[in-house]
Structure formats: C-alpha cells, structure tokens
Amino acid sequence: MSVLPLVFTSGWASGINAYAVILLLGLFGATGLTDQVPESLQRTDVLVAAGVLFLCEAVADKIPYVDSAWDAVHTVVRPVSGAVVGALLAGQSGSLPDLAAGALGGSTALASHAVKAGTRMAINTSPEPVSNIVMSTAEDLGVGTVVTFAMFHPEAAAIVAAVLLAAGLALLVHLGARIRRFLRRRAQRREEKRLAALERTAAPPGGPRDGGG
C-alpha cells in the first residue's frame, strides 16, 4: 500500500496535465532522485514526446475556446494516462495490484479532468483571455509542485491532491449554471452556422434574378 498515495497524486495531476506528469516522473527517475519511477517512463523517446506535447498543451491551454477543444480531445487521453502511470508505479513496487492501481489512477484523473474542463467552460464565458492564461499557469505550477512534493512526501501530497480535488468538484457544482449557459450558446452558434450554410447551398447561382422579360 506504500505506493497508493503516489498513484492517487499522479492520477489527480494527470487529469490536469498528463504530459507534465510523465515528463516530471521520467526526469525524477532518470536523474536518480527516486527509485519509484519505472524505467519505461525514463526512456529518452518517452521524455522527448512528453516534452513536445507538454509545450503544445502549454500554448493551447491558454487560448480561449481552444483550451476547451483541447480538453474535449483529452477526455480519453488523461484518464488513460493516469491509469497507465498508476499501473506502472504499482508494478514497480510490487505492493499493489496493477489493475487496482490503474483503476485508482484512471478514475482520479477522470475526476480532475472533469473539474478542469468544466472550469474552463465557465471561464470561457468571459470574453477576456487573461483569466485563461492565469488559470493555465496556476494549473501547471500546481501540478509541478504537487508531483515534486509527492516524490519526497507522498502521503502529505496525496492529502493536498484530495483537498484540491474536493474543492474543484465543489466549485464545478457551483459553476454548473454558468457552464450550461455556455453550452447552450455554443450549440446555438453551431445551429446558426448550419442554417447559414444550408441557405448558401439553397441559393441559386449568381443570386436572385428578375422574373420580368
């Protein structure tokens, strides 16, 4: 059970920024700061891929509406990443069944991803981009800080992650009405674009003609 706090914390962090988690864990293992990281996460190709994708997310995550599209794409990626990392961490220590660790990491990642995606939907109801940049930067710093803390104090880091997850879920419930309005407006814009496209398709070539001789 000694690896359970690290699995939980990495799952929470993966739901926010999966690439940062893989990159940090891999670097900690490759530099010898910890022996809890499996060699598969320390491979050079894994670190390079995680680094490139982390930079892509760092940019996309700060642009209004692009961040929500990025979140939608990663609805599967982040939970799967949390599950894989959790299973690998458990397999490395041998003290927790891989499937149980994967389920814990994946479900925690899914919950924190829901908080992140829902919060971004609420923030995108505001036209200014500053809040997106501030929130994205805070998330990146939070993930880096908590994961680093977990390397040396896994139990305390798990408590911090649990508190942040509970607070995020509570905030998501509070912002529910705002998120629903955002989704309705987005659906309405899509419908307006669809109708406009249909009107352009139905219009005769060259525009309306005079019926007189």
N, C-alpha and C positions, 0 to 999 in steps of 0.2 A: 504493500500500500504506500510505500515511501514515494513512489513516482506519481501518485494520484494528484497532489497539488500542482505539480508542473504540467501534467496533462490538462487539468482544468484551466490553468492560466494560459497555456498556449492555445487552447481551444477558444477562449474568450478573445485573445488577441488576433487569432486567425479570422474571426468573424469581422474584424475591423480592417485588418491589412495582412492577408495571408502571406504575401511575398516578403514583407518585413520580418515576419516571424521565422520563415525558412532561412532568410538571409542572416538574421541575428543568431539563430541557433547554430547554423553552419559555421559562422565565424567564431563563435564561442568554442565550438568543438575543435575547429581547425587550428586555433591558436593555443589550445591546451588549457583553456580556462576552466573547462569542465569535462568530465568523462561520461556525462549522461547523454550526450548527443550521439546518435548512431552515425557510423561512417558514411552511410548513404546520403546524409544531409550535408556532409563536409566535402563532397566531391566538387571539383572545380567547375564542371559544367552546370551542376545544380546551383552553385553560388552565382555564377555569371548570369544564368537565366533568371534567377530570383532578383538579382540586382537590376537587370534591364527592366523587368516587369514592375519592380518597385518604383523605378523612375517614371515609367509610363503612368502608373497609378498616382504618383505624386502630382503629376500635371493634370490628369483627367479629373482627379478628385477635388480640384479647386475651381472648376468651371461650372457655373450653374447649369442644371439640366443634363450636362454631360456626366456629372457625378452620379445622377440618378440612373442614367442609362448604363453606366459602368457597374453600378450596384446591381442592376437587373441581370446583367450578364454573369455577375459573380454570385448570384443566389445559389448556384450549384458549386462553383469553384471553392468558395470559402468553407462551407461545411465539409466538403470532401477533403480539403487540405487539412482542416482541423482533425478530421478522423484519421487521416494517414499519419500525420505528425504524432497524434496521440498513440496510435498503434506502434509506431516506430520507437517512441520513447519507452513504452511498456515492454516491448520486445528486447530493448537494450538492457533493461534492468532485470527482466525475468520475474518481477514481483507482482505483476498484474496481468491478467489475460489480455491478449492483444485485442480481441473483439470488444471486450468491455471498455478498454481504454479508447478504442476507436469510436465507440458509441458515445462515450462521455465527451471526447474532443469534438466530434461532429455535432452533437446536439447543442453544446455550449457555443460553438461557432455559429450555428444557425440562429440561436437566440440573440447573440450580439450583432450578427449581421442584420437581423430584423430591426434592432434598435438603430443601427447606423443608417440603414436605408430609409426607415420611417422618419428619422430626424432630418435627414437631407431633404425629403419631400416637403417637410414643414418649412425648412429654411428656404427652399426654392420658391415659396410663395412670396418672398420678399425680392424685389427687383434688383437690389444692390448685390455685388459679388463679394463684398468684404466678409460677410458672415460665413460664406463657403470657405474662403481662404483661412479664416481664423479657426473654424471648426476642423478642417482637414489638418492643419498644422498641429492643433491640440491633440487630435487622434493619433497622428504619427508619433508625437512626443510621448503620449501616454503609453502607446504600445511599446516603444523602445524602452521607456523607464520601467514598466511593469515586467516585461520579459527579462530585462537585465537584473532586476531585483529578484526575480524568480530563480535565477541561476545560483544565487547565494542564500536566499531566504524563501524557499518555495512555499512553505506554509503561510507566511505572512503575505506573500504576493497573491496567493490564492484567495485569501480573505479580502484583499484590496480589489481583486478582479470580481469577486462575488458581490461586493458592495456596489461597484461601478455598474455591474450588470443589472442588479436590482433597481438602482437609481435610474438607469436608462430605460428599463421596462416601464417604470412608473411615469417617466417623462413621456414615453411613447403613448401611453394611455391618455395622458393629459393633452397631448397634441393630436389626438385622434380626429377631432372635428376639423381641424385645420388641414390635416392630411387628406381627409375625404373631400373637402372643397377643392384641394389641389388636383386630385384625381378626376373629379367631375369636370373641372376646367380643361384638363388635358384631353379627356375624352371628347369634350365639346369641340375643341380645336381640331382634333383629328376628324370628327364628323364634318366640320365646316370645310376642311381641306378636301375630304372625299366628295362632298356635294359640289364644290367648285370644280373639281376635276371632271365630274360627270357632266356638268354644264358645258365645260370647254369641249368635251368629247361630242356632246349632242349638237353643238352649234354648227351650222353649215359652213363649209369653207368659204373664205372671203367675206364673212359677215352677212348680215341681213340684206336682202335685195328688195328693191321697189317692185311691187307687182304690176305697176302700170305699164302700158305699151309705149 
